[in-house]
Amino acid sequence: MGQPPPQHANHPPPGAAADQVEGVFRELAEQMRNVVTTLSAQGVSQIVPNFNGDPKMFREWANALDKYAQLAKLDDNNRKHG
């Protein structure tokens, strides 16, 4: 009565099944991070023009970055300041 049920060839041991599920969730989380990164980059490119290096355009470009940060609701920890 104290023996565990026999393991069948097509059923992994309980610990292995948990490891497989954990691996699936880790992979899913990584894919979701990639999707968020891609969508964020597309959002930035639509709102913020490319900076061509013209000092006269720097203020406009910096303002566009600030506008994007506000629209994306980025807090100070998620903004890069130079």
Secondary structure, DSSP 8 states (H G I E B T S, - for coil): --S-----TTS--HHHHHHHHHHHHHHHHHHHHHHHHHHHHHHHHHHS----S-GGGHHHHHHHHHHHHHHTT--GGGS---
